[in-house]
Amino acid sequence: MRNKDFKRKLESLFGKKAVFSEDILAYYNRDSSAKEKLFKSKPLAVVYPEEIAEVVELVKLALSYNQPLVPSGGRTGTVCGAVDVKGKEVIVSFEKMNKIIEINTAEKTVKAQAGVVLQRLQEEVLKYNLFFPIDIASKGSCQVGGIISTNAGGIHVLRWGLTRDWTASLTVVTGKAEVLTTGKVLRKDRSGYDLKELFIGAEGTLGFIVEAVFWLTDLPPPLLTIAFSVKDAKAILAVKNFLEKKVYNPFFYFEFFDNLCYEKVLNHTSLNRPFSSSWPYYCVIQVEEEKEDLFVKYFSYLMQQGIVADCIFAQSTKQAGDLCQLRERIGEVLTRHYAPQKYDVAVPPSKIPLLIGEIKQVAKNSSMPPITVFGHIADGNLHLNMLLKESSINATDKELDKWDKEIYKIVLK
């Protein structure tokens, strides 16, 4: 009875912006996780606010009924932060709050609603020769409210940091239906507590992010893309450390992937095989184009020393793009074809070779399906994907939980 009364008032307040149909509820109650058991609950409704005032009214109504609300962005996460996991929760989709409110070229800022898709924001500021450096594989569907709520990083963390570092101000609707503006558009603000920091990375638990002001920067210089292969993970760190000693702050991009990722991407895309031989690991980096002669010299030395097995300097924009796509299409290929169980972990970069070695060994010596490894090795963030469709075992939830514990035990160690 209580749910029916709430639904009537919700429909009265939001009209067609409140949806109760089974197919829509099922669609919004999924993210990118492979664990089907997490999507068996049924939300009460999906609501699409378009203005801050509507979010306030929704929270007020939910408070009066003690009704749980779940914020939903592009649902590209894998930890069920944007779906109903307990049943009868209301999913609040911010996709209609998708206005870019202002681009301030003098202060180099952009103000946007929470539902703006990241790639669209990047493209809009680019028209003003400005650059927003947070860049992740799901940029074509993730929303800026989501990248704030998860403090997203991506492929440029080594050079430019996390979403936290580019967030100037937030407007939030709290759990008490109050509108709170936190942070100031000041580069030097020493005035006490910075409350916006509490909401960044909080995944909607402290309030709904409805608007944000982001810092922007100038466009990066022309970049040179280099791909190289190595015999083991230790060699990747050796390359990184060597180049950082030779060139100040050299990297704009530093990504790696194992041979299993490499072969899967080549098998399921039209990308050409760039290396004539197979190696355990590959990296793609980007550095300043004007320093090409230096990097040719340094990579010649690294190959002579046996640290680098092979390397390719991109000779065209297309070749540079194709080399980057070898890394950036991994998530898409694995998700589409191999039902991966995903792990997103971070350790000190110096510990990465040990972590990879132990995880690969555990997978090899147990019933665990094959595990691919790729990610941002230079800042310590790895993406582990257990390829469930590559296993002869029809994995149960119990087995998945067991494997989870084994993986996290190694990571925590």
C-alpha positions as a Markdown table, in Angstrom:
| # | Residue | x | y | z |
|---|---|---|---|---|
| 1 | Met | 0.0 | 0.0 | 0.0 |
| 2 | Arg | 2.8 | 2.4 | 0.9 |
| 3 | Asn | 4.6 | 1.7 | -2.4 |
| 4 | Lys | 1.4 | 2.3 | -4.4 |
| 5 | Asp | 0.7 | 5.6 | -2.6 |
| 6 | Phe | 4.3 | 6.7 | -3.2 |
| 7 | Lys | 4.0 | 5.8 | -6.9 |
| 8 | Arg | 0.8 | 7.8 | -7.3 |
| 9 | Lys | 2.5 | 10.9 | -5.8 |
| 10 | Leu | 5.6 | 10.3 | -7.9 |
| 11 | Glu | 3.5 | 10.1 | -11.0 |
| 12 | Ser | 1.5 | 13.2 | -10.0 |
| 13 | Leu | 4.7 | 15.2 | -9.4 |
| 14 | Phe | 6.7 | 14.0 | -12.4 |
| 15 | Gly | 4.2 | 12.8 | -15.0 |
| 16 | Lys | 5.9 | 11.1 | -17.9 |
| 17 | Lys | 9.3 | 11.7 | -16.3 |
| 18 | Ala | 8.5 | 8.9 | -13.8 |
| 19 | Val | 8.5 | 5.5 | -15.6 |
| 20 | Phe | 7.3 | 2.1 | -14.2 |
| 21 | Ser | 7.4 | -0.2 | -17.2 |
| 22 | Glu | 9.2 | -3.5 | -16.8 |
| 23 | Asp | 11.6 | -3.1 | -19.8 |
| 24 | Ile | 12.7 | 0.3 | -18.7 |
| 25 | Leu | 13.2 | -0.8 | -15.1 |
| 26 | Ala | 15.3 | -3.8 | -16.3 |
| 27 | Tyr | 17.4 | -1.6 | -18.6 |
| 28 | Tyr | 18.3 | 0.9 | -15.9 |
| 29 | Asn | 19.0 | -1.8 | -13.3 |
| 30 | Arg | 22.2 | -2.9 | -15.0 |
| 31 | Asp | 25.8 | -1.8 | -15.2 |
| 32 | Ser | 28.9 | -3.3 | -16.8 |
| 33 | Ser | 29.4 | -6.0 | -14.2 |
| 34 | Ala | 29.3 | -9.7 | -15.2 |
| 35 | Lys | 27.6 | -10.9 | -12.0 |
| 36 | Glu | 24.1 | -11.6 | -13.1 |
| 37 | Lys | 23.0 | -12.3 | -9.5 |
| 38 | Leu | 23.4 | -8.5 | -8.7 |
| 39 | Phe | 20.6 | -7.6 | -11.1 |
| 40 | Lys | 17.8 | -9.7 | -9.9 |
| 41 | Ser | 16.1 | -7.1 | -7.7 |
| 42 | Lys | 13.4 | -4.9 | -9.1 |
| 43 | Pro | 13.4 | -1.1 | -8.8 |
| 44 | Leu | 10.2 | 0.7 | -8.0 |
| 45 | Ala | 10.6 | 3.4 | -10.7 |
| 46 | Val | 13.0 | 5.4 | -12.9 |
| 47 | Val | 12.8 | 9.2 | -12.7 |
| 48 | Tyr | 14.3 | 11.7 | -15.1 |
| 49 | Pro | 14.6 | 15.1 | -13.5 |
| 50 | Glu | 15.6 | 18.0 | -15.8 |
| 51 | Glu | 16.1 | 20.8 | -13.3 |
| 52 | Ile | 17.6 | 21.2 | -9.8 |
| 53 | Ala | 14.2 | 22.1 | -8.4 |
| 54 | Glu | 12.8 | 18.7 | -9.6 |
| 55 | Val | 15.6 | 16.9 | -7.8 |
| 56 | Val | 14.8 | 18.8 | -4.6 |
| 57 | Glu | 11.1 | 17.9 | -4.9 |
| 58 | Leu | 12.0 | 14.2 | -5.5 |
| 59 | Val | 14.2 | 14.0 | -2.4 |
| 60 | Lys | 11.5 | 15.7 | -0.3 |
| 61 | Leu | 9.0 | 13.2 | -1.4 |
| 62 | Ala | 11.4 | 10.3 | -0.8 |
| 63 | Leu | 12.1 | 11.6 | 2.7 |
| 64 | Ser | 8.4 | 11.6 | 3.6 |
| 65 | Tyr | 8.2 | 8.0 | 2.6 |
| 66 | Asn | 11.6 | 6.8 | 3.7 |
| 67 | Gln | 12.1 | 5.8 | 0.1 |
| 68 | Pro | 15.7 | 4.9 | -1.1 |
| 69 | Leu | 17.0 | 6.8 | -4.2 |
| 70 | Val | 19.9 | 5.7 | -6.4 |
| 71 | Pro | 21.7 | 8.1 | -8.7 |
| 72 | Ser | 22.3 | 6.8 | -12.2 |
| 73 | Gly | 24.6 | 8.2 | -14.9 |
| 74 | Gly | 26.0 | 6.2 | -17.9 |
| 75 | Arg | 26.1 | 3.0 | -15.7 |
| 76 | Thr | 29.6 | 2.1 | -17.1 |
| 77 | Gly | 30.8 | 1.1 | -13.7 |
| 78 | Thr | 31.2 | -2.5 | -12.5 |
| 79 | Val | 30.4 | -2.3 | -8.8 |
| 80 | Cys | 26.6 | -1.8 | -8.9 |
| 81 | Gly | 26.8 | 1.8 | -7.6 |
| 82 | Ala | 24.1 | 3.0 | -9.9 |
| 83 | Val | 21.6 | 0.2 | -9.7 |
| 84 | Asp | 19.0 | -1.2 | -7.3 |
| 85 | Val | 20.5 | -4.0 | -5.3 |
| 86 | Lys | 17.9 | -4.3 | -2.5 |
| 87 | Gly | 14.7 | -4.0 | -4.3 |
| 88 | Lys | 12.0 | -1.3 | -4.6 |
| 89 | Glu | 14.5 | 1.5 | -4.9 |
| 90 | Val | 14.0 | 4.5 | -7.2 |
| 91 | Ile | 16.6 | 5.0 | -9.8 |
| 92 | Val | 17.3 | 8.7 | -10.6 |
| 93 | Ser | 18.6 | 9.1 | -14.1 |
| 94 | Phe | 20.4 | 12.3 | -14.8 |
| 95 | Glu | 20.5 | 11.9 | -18.6 |
| 96 | Lys | 18.1 | 14.7 | -19.2 |
| 97 | Met | 20.1 | 17.2 | -17.1 |
| 98 | Asn | 22.5 | 17.5 | -20.0 |
| 99 | Lys | 23.1 | 21.2 | -20.6 |
| 100 | Ile | 26.6 | 22.7 | -20.9 |
| 101 | Ile | 25.7 | 26.0 | -19.1 |
| 102 | Glu | 28.8 | 28.1 | -19.7 |
| 103 | Ile | 32.3 | 27.9 | -21.2 |
| 104 | Asn | 34.5 | 30.7 | -19.7 |
| 105 | Thr | 37.5 | 31.2 | -21.8 |
| 106 | Ala | 39.0 | 33.9 | -19.6 |
| 107 | Glu | 39.0 | 31.7 | -16.5 |
| 108 | Lys | 39.4 | 28.4 | -18.5 |
| 109 | Thr | 36.4 | 26.7 | -16.9 |
| 110 | Val | 33.2 | 24.9 | -18.0 |
| 111 | Lys | 30.0 | 24.7 | -16.1 |
| 112 | Ala | 27.8 | 21.7 | -16.9 |
| 113 | Gln | 24.9 | 19.7 | -15.6 |
| 114 | Ala | 25.5 | 16.2 | -14.2 |
| 115 | Gly | 24.1 | 14.3 | -17.2 |
| 116 | Val | 26.5 | 15.8 | -19.8 |
| 117 | Val | 28.4 | 13.0 | -21.5 |
| 118 | Leu | 32.1 | 13.3 | -21.1 |
| 119 | Gln | 33.0 | 13.1 | -24.7 |
| 120 | Arg | 30.5 | 15.9 | -25.6 |
| 121 | Leu | 32.0 | 18.1 | -23.0 |
| 122 | Gln | 35.5 | 17.5 | -24.4 |
| 123 | Glu | 34.4 | 18.3 | -27.9 |
| 124 | Glu | 32.6 | 21.5 | -26.9 |
| 125 | Val | 35.5 | 23.0 | -25.0 |
| 126 | Leu | 37.8 | 21.9 | -27.9 |
| 127 | Lys | 35.9 | 24.4 | -30.1 |
| 128 | Tyr | 37.5 | 27.1 | -27.9 |
| 129 | Asn | 41.0 | 25.6 | -28.1 |
| 130 | Leu | 40.7 | 24.3 | -24.6 |
| 131 | Phe | 41.2 | 20.9 | -23.2 |
| 132 | Phe | 39.6 | 18.8 | -20.4 |
| 133 | Pro | 42.1 | 16.0 | -19.7 |
| 134 | Ile | 40.0 | 13.4 | -17.9 |
| 135 | Asp | 39.7 | 10.6 | -20.6 |
| 136 | Ile | 38.4 | 7.1 | -20.0 |
| 137 | Ala | 37.4 | 4.3 | -22.3 |
| 138 | Ser | 33.7 | 4.9 | -21.6 |
| 139 | Lys | 33.8 | 8.6 | -22.5 |
| 140 | Gly | 31.2 | 8.2 | -25.2 |
| 141 | Ser | 28.5 | 7.2 | -22.6 |
| 142 | Cys | 29.7 | 8.1 | -19.1 |
| 143 | Gln | 28.4 | 11.3 | -17.6 |
| 144 | Val | 30.3 | 14.0 | -15.7 |
| 145 | Gly | 28.2 | 13.4 | -12.6 |
| 146 | Gly | 29.5 | 9.9 | -12.7 |
| 147 | Ile | 33.1 | 10.7 | -13.2 |
| 148 | Ile | 32.9 | 13.1 | -10.1 |
| 149 | Ser | 31.1 | 10.5 | -8.0 |
| 150 | Thr | 33.8 | 7.9 | -8.8 |
| 151 | Asn | 36.7 | 10.3 | -9.0 |
| 152 | Ala | 37.5 | 8.8 | -12.4 |
| 153 | Gly | 41.1 | 8.7 | -13.6 |
| 154 | Gly | 41.7 | 7.1 | -17.0 |
| 155 | Ile | 44.6 | 7.3 | -19.4 |
| 156 | His | 46.0 | 10.7 | -18.5 |
| 157 | Val | 46.4 | 10.4 | -14.7 |
| 158 | Leu | 50.1 | 10.2 | -14.9 |
| 159 | Arg | 50.2 | 13.6 | -16.6 |
| 160 | Trp | 47.2 | 15.4 | -15.4 |
| 161 | Gly | 45.7 | 13.7 | -12.3 |
| 162 | Leu | 42.2 | 12.6 | -11.3 |
| 163 | Thr | 38.8 | 14.2 | -11.7 |
| 164 | Arg | 39.3 | 15.7 | -8.2 |
| 165 | Asp | 42.2 | 17.8 | -9.6 |
| 166 | Trp | 39.9 | 19.4 | -12.2 |
| 167 | Thr | 36.8 | 20.0 | -10.2 |
| 168 | Ala | 36.5 | 23.7 | -9.1 |
| 169 | Ser | 32.9 | 23.7 | -7.7 |
| 170 | Leu | 29.9 | 21.5 | -7.2 |
| 171 | Thr | 26.2 | 22.0 | -6.8 |
| 172 | Val | 24.7 | 19.2 | -4.7 |
| 173 | Val | 21.2 | 18.3 | -3.5 |
| 174 | Thr | 21.7 | 16.7 | -0.1 |
| 175 | Gly | 19.7 | 14.0 | 1.6 |
| 176 | Lys | 17.8 | 16.7 | 3.4 |
| 177 | Ala | 16.7 | 18.2 | 0.1 |
| 178 | Glu | 19.0 | 21.2 | 0.5 |
| 179 | Val | 20.9 | 22.8 | -2.4 |
| 180 | Leu | 24.5 | 23.1 | -1.5 |
| 181 | Thr | 27.2 | 24.9 | -3.6 |
| 182 | Thr | 30.7 | 23.9 | -2.6 |
| 183 | Gly | 34.0 | 25.2 | -3.8 |
| 184 | Lys | 34.9 | 28.4 | -5.5 |
| 185 | Val | 36.3 | 29.2 | -9.0 |
| 186 | Leu | 39.5 | 30.4 | -7.5 |
| 187 | Arg | 42.9 | 28.9 | -8.2 |
| 188 | Lys | 44.1 | 30.0 | -4.7 |
| 189 | Asp | 41.3 | 29.4 | -2.2 |
| 190 | Arg | 42.6 | 29.0 | 1.4 |
| 191 | Ser | 39.3 | 29.7 | 3.1 |
| 192 | Gly | 38.8 | 26.8 | 5.5 |
| 193 | Tyr | 37.1 | 23.5 | 4.7 |
| 194 | Asp | 36.7 | 22.4 | 1.1 |
| 195 | Leu | 33.4 | 20.6 | 1.3 |
| 196 | Lys | 33.3 | 19.6 | -2.4 |
| 197 | Glu | 36.1 | 17.1 | -1.6 |
| 198 | Leu | 33.6 | 15.1 | 0.5 |
| 199 | Phe | 31.3 | 14.5 | -2.5 |
| 200 | Ile | 34.0 | 13.6 | -5.0 |
| 201 | Gly | 34.3 | 9.8 | -5.0 |
| 202 | Ala | 31.4 | 9.4 | -2.6 |
| 203 | Glu | 29.2 | 7.7 | -5.3 |
| 204 | Gly | 26.1 | 9.5 | -4.4 |
| 205 | Thr | 26.0 | 8.4 | -0.8 |
| 206 | Leu | 26.1 | 12.0 | 0.5 |
| 207 | Gly | 23.9 | 13.7 | -2.0 |
| 208 | Phe | 23.1 | 14.1 | -5.7 |
| 209 | Ile | 25.6 | 16.1 | -7.8 |
| 210 | Val | 23.5 | 18.2 | -10.2 |
| 211 | Glu | 26.0 | 20.7 | -11.6 |
| 212 | Ala | 29.8 | 21.1 | -11.7 |
| 213 | Val | 32.4 | 23.7 | -12.7 |
| 214 | Phe | 35.6 | 22.1 | -14.1 |
| 215 | Trp | 38.9 | 23.6 | -14.7 |
| 216 | Leu | 40.2 | 23.5 | -18.3 |
| 217 | Thr | 43.7 | 23.8 | -19.7 |
| 218 | Asp | 45.4 | 24.7 | -23.0 |
| 219 | Leu | 45.7 | 22.1 | -25.7 |
| 220 | Pro | 48.7 | 19.8 | -25.4 |
| 221 | Pro | 51.5 | 20.1 | -27.9 |
| 222 | Pro | 51.7 | 17.8 | -31.0 |
| 223 | Leu | 52.4 | 14.3 | -29.7 |
| 224 | Leu | 54.5 | 11.4 | -30.9 |
| 225 | Thr | 53.1 | 7.9 | -30.4 |
| 226 | Ile | 55.5 | 5.0 | -29.7 |
| 227 | Ala | 54.6 | 1.4 | -29.2 |
| 228 | Phe | 57.1 | -1.1 | -27.8 |
| 229 | Ser | 57.2 | -4.7 | -26.6 |
| 230 | Val | 59.1 | -6.2 | -23.6 |
| 231 | Lys | 59.8 | -9.6 | -22.2 |
| 232 | Asp | 58.5 | -9.0 | -18.7 |
| 233 | Ala | 56.7 | -6.4 | -16.6 |
| 234 | Lys | 59.9 | -5.4 | -14.8 |
| 235 | Ala | 61.2 | -4.1 | -18.2 |
| 236 | Ile | 58.2 | -1.7 | -18.5 |
| 237 | Leu | 59.2 | 0.0 | -15.2 |
| 238 | Ala | 62.8 | 0.0 | -16.3 |
| 239 | Val | 61.8 | 1.9 | -19.5 |
| 240 | Lys | 59.7 | 4.4 | -17.5 |
| 241 | Asn | 62.4 | 5.1 | -15.0 |
| 242 | Phe | 65.1 | 5.5 | -17.6 |
| 243 | Leu | 63.1 | 7.9 | -19.7 |
| 244 | Glu | 62.0 | 10.0 | -16.7 |
| 245 | Lys | 65.7 | 10.5 | -15.7 |
| 246 | Lys | 66.5 | 11.6 | -19.3 |
| 247 | Val | 63.5 | 13.9 | -20.0 |
| 248 | Tyr | 61.6 | 16.0 | -17.5 |
| 249 | Asn | 58.0 | 14.9 | -17.1 |
| 250 | Pro | 58.0 | 13.1 | -20.5 |
| 251 | Phe | 54.8 | 11.2 | -20.7 |
| 252 | Phe | 51.3 | 12.3 | -21.8 |
| 253 | Tyr | 50.1 | 8.7 | -22.1 |
| 254 | Phe | 51.6 | 5.4 | -20.8 |
| 255 | Glu | 49.5 | 2.3 | -21.2 |
| 256 | Phe | 50.3 | -1.4 | -21.3 |
| 257 | Phe | 48.6 | -4.7 | -22.0 |
| 258 | Asp | 49.6 | -8.4 | -22.1 |
| 259 | Asn | 49.8 | -10.6 | -25.1 |
| 260 | Leu | 46.4 | -12.2 | -24.4 |
| 261 | Cys | 44.7 | -8.7 | -24.6 |
| 262 | Tyr | 46.7 | -8.0 | -27.8 |
| 263 | Glu | 45.6 | -11.2 | -29.5 |
| 264 | Lys | 41.9 | -10.8 | -28.5 |
| 265 | Val | 41.8 | -7.2 | -29.9 |
| 266 | Leu | 43.4 | -8.3 | -33.2 |
| 267 | Asn | 41.0 | -11.2 | -33.5 |
| 268 | His | 37.9 | -9.1 | -33.0 |
| 269 | Thr | 38.8 | -5.8 | -34.8 |
| 270 | Ser | 40.1 | -4.8 | -38.2 |
| 271 | Leu | 43.3 | -3.4 | -36.6 |
| 272 | Asn | 46.5 | -4.6 | -38.3 |
| 273 | Arg | 49.2 | -6.6 | -36.4 |
| 274 | Pro | 52.0 | -4.0 | -35.9 |
| 275 | Phe | 54.7 | -6.3 | -34.4 |
| 276 | Ser | 56.2 | -9.1 | -36.5 |
| 277 | Ser | 56.7 | -11.3 | -33.3 |
| 278 | Ser | 54.7 | -11.9 | -30.2 |
| 279 | Trp | 55.9 | -10.7 | -26.8 |
| 280 | Pro | 54.5 | -11.1 | -23.3 |
| 281 | Tyr | 53.8 | -7.4 | -22.9 |
| 282 | Tyr | 53.2 | -4.3 | -25.0 |
| 283 | Cys | 53.2 | -0.6 | -24.2 |
| 284 | Val | 51.9 | 2.5 | -26.0 |
| 285 | Ile | 53.2 | 5.9 | -24.9 |
| 286 | Gln | 52.9 | 9.5 | -26.1 |
| 287 | Val | 55.6 | 12.1 | -25.8 |
| 288 | Glu | 56.3 | 15.6 | -27.3 |
| 289 | Glu | 56.8 | 15.3 | -31.0 |
| 290 | Glu | 59.5 | 17.9 | -31.0 |
| 291 | Lys | 61.7 | 15.5 | -28.9 |
| 292 | Glu | 61.5 | 12.7 | -31.4 |
| 293 | Asp | 65.2 | 12.6 | -32.0 |
| 294 | Leu | 65.9 | 12.2 | -28.3 |
| 295 | Phe | 63.5 | 9.3 | -28.0 |
| 296 | Val | 64.9 | 7.6 | -31.1 |
| 297 | Lys | 68.3 | 7.7 | -29.5 |
| 298 | Tyr | 67.0 | 6.4 | -26.1 |
| 299 | Phe | 65.0 | 3.6 | -27.6 |
| 300 | Ser | 67.9 | 2.5 | -29.7 |
| 301 | Tyr | 69.9 | 2.3 | -26.4 |
| 302 | Leu | 67.1 | 0.4 | -24.6 |
| 303 | Met | 66.9 | -2.2 | -27.5 |
| 304 | Gln | 70.7 | -2.6 | -27.4 |
| 305 | Gln | 70.5 | -3.3 | -23.7 |
| 306 | Gly | 67.8 | -5.9 | -24.2 |
| 307 | Ile | 65.3 | -4.0 | -22.1 |
| 308 | Val | 63.0 | -3.3 | -25.1 |
| 309 | Ala | 62.4 | -6.1 | -27.6 |
| 310 | Asp | 60.9 | -4.1 | -30.4 |
| 311 | Cys | 59.5 | -0.6 | -31.0 |
| 312 | Ile | 57.4 | 1.4 | -33.5 |
| 313 | Phe | 57.4 | 5.1 | -33.9 |
| 314 | Ala | 54.1 | 6.1 | -35.5 |
| 315 | Gln | 54.6 | 7.7 | -38.9 |
| 316 | Ser | 51.1 | 9.1 | -39.4 |
| 317 | Thr | 48.1 | 10.2 | -37.5 |
| 318 | Lys | 46.3 | 7.0 | -38.6 |
| 319 | Gln | 49.1 | 4.8 | -37.4 |
| 320 | Ala | 49.2 | 6.6 | -34.1 |
| 321 | Gly | 45.5 | 6.2 | -33.7 |
| 322 | Asp | 45.7 | 2.5 | -34.5 |
| 323 | Leu | 48.4 | 1.9 | -32.0 |
| 324 | Cys | 46.4 | 3.6 | -29.2 |
| 325 | Gln | 43.3 | 1.6 | -30.3 |
| 326 | Leu | 45.2 | -1.6 | -29.5 |
| 327 | Arg | 44.9 | -0.6 | -25.9 |
| 328 | Glu | 41.7 | 1.4 | -25.8 |
| 329 | Arg | 39.5 | -1.2 | -27.5 |
| 330 | Ile | 40.5 | -4.0 | -25.0 |
| 331 | Gly | 37.6 | -3.3 | -22.6 |
| 332 | Glu | 35.0 | -3.2 | -25.5 |
| 333 | Val | 36.3 | -6.5 | -27.0 |
| 334 | Leu | 36.5 | -8.4 | -23.7 |
| 335 | Thr | 33.1 | -7.3 | -22.6 |
| 336 | Arg | 31.4 | -8.1 | -25.9 |
| 337 | His | 33.0 | -11.5 | -26.4 |
| 338 | Tyr | 34.3 | -13.0 | -23.1 |
| 339 | Ala | 31.9 | -12.1 | -20.3 |
| 340 | Pro | 34.7 | -10.9 | -18.1 |
| 341 | Gln | 34.8 | -10.7 | -14.3 |
| 342 | Lys | 36.5 | -7.3 | -13.9 |
| 343 | Tyr | 38.8 | -6.1 | -11.2 |
| 344 | Asp | 40.1 | -2.5 | -11.0 |
| 345 | Val | 43.0 | -2.3 | -8.6 |
| 346 | Ala | 45.8 | 0.0 | -7.7 |
| 347 | Val | 49.2 | -0.7 | -6.0 |
| 348 | Pro | 52.5 | 1.2 | -5.9 |
| 349 | Pro | 54.0 | 1.0 | -9.4 |
| 350 | Ser | 57.1 | -0.8 | -8.1 |
| 351 | Lys | 54.9 | -3.7 | -6.9 |
| 352 | Ile | 53.2 | -4.3 | -10.2 |
| 353 | Pro | 55.5 | -6.9 | -11.6 |
| 354 | Leu | 55.1 | -9.0 | -8.4 |
| 355 | Leu | 51.3 | -8.6 | -8.5 |
| 356 | Ile | 51.0 | -9.6 | -12.1 |
| 357 | Gly | 53.3 | -12.6 | -11.6 |
| 358 | Glu | 51.4 | -13.9 | -8.6 |
| 359 | Ile | 48.0 | -13.5 | -10.2 |
| 360 | Lys | 49.0 | -15.2 | -13.4 |
| 361 | Gln | 50.5 | -18.1 | -11.4 |
| 362 | Val | 47.4 | -18.5 | -9.3 |
| 363 | Ala | 45.2 | -18.6 | -12.4 |
| 364 | Lys | 47.6 | -21.1 | -14.1 |
| 365 | Asn | 47.6 | -23.5 | -11.1 |
| 366 | Ser | 43.9 | -23.4 | -10.3 |
| 367 | Ser | 40.6 | -23.8 | -11.9 |
| 368 | Met | 40.4 | -20.1 | -12.4 |
| 369 | Pro | 39.7 | -18.9 | -16.0 |
| 370 | Pro | 42.4 | -17.1 | -17.9 |
| 371 | Ile | 43.1 | -13.5 | -16.7 |
| 372 | Thr | 44.2 | -10.6 | -18.9 |
| 373 | Val | 46.1 | -7.7 | -17.5 |
| 374 | Phe | 46.1 | -4.1 | -18.9 |
| 375 | Gly | 46.0 | -0.6 | -17.7 |
| 376 | His | 47.9 | 2.4 | -16.5 |
| 377 | Ile | 51.1 | 0.8 | -15.3 |
| 378 | Ala | 52.9 | 4.0 | -14.8 |
| 379 | Asp | 50.5 | 5.2 | -12.0 |
| 380 | Gly | 49.9 | 1.7 | -10.5 |
| 381 | Asn | 46.3 | 1.2 | -11.8 |
| 382 | Leu | 45.6 | -2.2 | -13.3 |
| 383 | His | 42.5 | -3.7 | -15.0 |
| 384 | Leu | 42.3 | -7.5 | -14.4 |
| 385 | Asn | 39.7 | -9.4 | -16.5 |
| 386 | Met | 38.9 | -13.0 | -15.8 |
| 387 | Leu | 37.6 | -14.4 | -19.1 |
| 388 | Leu | 34.6 | -16.5 | -18.0 |
| 389 | Lys | 33.8 | -17.6 | -21.6 |
| 390 | Glu | 37.3 | -19.0 | -22.0 |
| 391 | Ser | 36.8 | -21.5 | -19.2 |
| 392 | Ser | 35.4 | -25.0 | -19.5 |
| 393 | Ile | 33.8 | -24.4 | -16.1 |
| 394 | Asn | 30.3 | -22.9 | -15.9 |
| 395 | Ala | 31.2 | -20.6 | -13.0 |
| 396 | Thr | 28.7 | -20.4 | -10.1 |
| 397 | Asp | 28.3 | -17.4 | -7.9 |
| 398 | Lys | 30.1 | -19.4 | -5.2 |
| 399 | Glu | 33.1 | -19.9 | -7.4 |
| 400 | Leu | 33.2 | -16.3 | -8.5 |
| 401 | Asp | 33.2 | -15.2 | -4.8 |
| 402 | Lys | 36.0 | -17.7 | -4.1 |
| 403 | Trp | 38.1 | -16.3 | -7.0 |
| 404 | Asp | 37.3 | -12.7 | -5.9 |
| 405 | Lys | 38.9 | -13.5 | -2.5 |
| 406 | Glu | 42.0 | -15.0 | -4.1 |
| 407 | Ile | 42.5 | -12.0 | -6.3 |
| 408 | Tyr | 42.0 | -9.5 | -3.5 |
| 409 | Lys | 44.2 | -11.4 | -1.1 |
| 410 | Ile | 47.1 | -11.0 | -3.5 |
| 411 | Val | 46.3 | -7.3 | -4.1 |
| 412 | Leu | 46.1 | -6.5 | -0.4 |
| 413 | Lys | 49.3 | -8.4 | 0.3 |
